[in-house]
């Protein structure tokens, strides 16, 4: 009977660990408009946003989405979009080329990037727009989602609790 109770408790703890959901942090970066530049360059780079990923977490499955063009101007000059920091590196997450759809469109052009599965430690991350052609870099609202995997840590907790139950059982019953 005691063995059945121990197995039932262990299954409950492991079951709880398996159905736990991951925590997702979502950041919203407002619309952005750069300065007006014409050929020949050099063209500027802009730090559009600095995001702080809270400490005590390790992030995976980071995704970004937004538009070239915004509510005031529906298109953008050429731009390369980067996300990252010095420690983790910078990742190219979007590009708009001169005379491409995002450059000539009468409506904002969507872009998205998924950086997962990827380990990103806590800290400050930068969303950078590097202008590559004349006129003005225009970006719509950009969303950054970072997921923290929780089921593995709860599984570790559950395994530790099962071990603690086993030690107590051995001490008092054995």
NORPE-V841307 format. One line per field, one symbol per residue. phi: phi as a letter, one per 20 degrees, with the letter a starting at -180 (. if undefined). burial: + if it has 9 or more other ideal C-beta (glycine too) atoms within 8 Angstrom, else -. A space follows every 10 residues. Layout:
phi: ???
burial: ???
This chain:
phi: .fffffffff ffffffffef efecdcdddf gcceeeccfe ffeedcefbd ddegfmcdec leccbacenb fecfcbffbd dccqbffend dfdabcegme gfedfecgdf bbbdedfbec ffqecddddd fcbfncfcce fddddcddfe gfffffffff ffffffffff fedd
burial: -----+--++ --++-++--+ -+--+-+-+- ++++--+--- --+--+-++- +-+---+-++ ++++++++++ --++++++++ +++++----+ +-++-+++-+ -++-+--++- +++-++---+ ++--++++++ +++--+++++ ++++++++-+ +--++-++-- ++--++--+- ----
